[in-house]
Amino acid sequence: MQVMTTPSHEQLLRDAGLRATPGRIALLHALAKEPKPVPVEKLAKSLKGKLNQVTLYRALEAFENANIVTRAGLGHEHAHYELLLDRPHHHHAVCRACGHVEDIEIPHSPSPEKDAERRAKGFASIDRYSLEFFGTCRSCA
């Protein structure tokens, strides 16, 4: 039986065609420590001195384009990012009162991107999607 191992962050970047700079590696380490989507402001604080804000946003954009991270719109005025490695596709339930975020898996068609691609008249391809749910958590109810 072959054991699958997660590649190092450096190798992950190289495999994605990205430069493995110390700042990008530090960003991947910071994202890997977060169990939930994290706002850019929190990442910037944890990376103070390793990446300036412009470079941080550019790195996150490159990671998103390479399908290393996903951007989650959790109803705030700022974006949240989450590492995709070793995580099944999931969505988020967000409490409008306190901001609590919970990962939820919802059964769906095997390839919703392809279903959307067939229905979207003006698109040549669709390769990912995002879906968030908003409500009130049990603690706030």
C-alpha positions, 0 to 999 in steps of 0.5 A: 500500500502506497502512502500519499504524502503532502508535498512541502510548501516549497515543492507545492509552489514549484509544481504550480509554476510559482516561485518559492520565495521565503515570503510565499512559503511563510504565507503557506505556513500561516494559512496551513495553521488556520482551521477556518478561512482567515482575513487578509488582515490577520495574515498580514499581522502574522507575516509582519516583516516577511511580506508587505501588503501589496506582495501579500495580495499578489501572492494570494491572487497567484495562489488562488489562480493556481488552486492552492487557496480559495477566497471565501466571501463571508459577508464581510467587507474583506476577503477571507482565504483558505488553503485547499490542500487535503480538504474536501470541497466544502461550503461555509455557514456564517452567523450574521450575529457573531461571525462564527464560521462552520465548514459544511459539506453538502452533497451535490452533482459530481461536477457542478462546474461542468453543469454551470458551464453547459448552462452559461451561454457566455462562458467557454469554461468554468473551473470552480465555484463558491457557495456560502450560507448565512443565518444565526448560530445556536449560541446567538439564537 
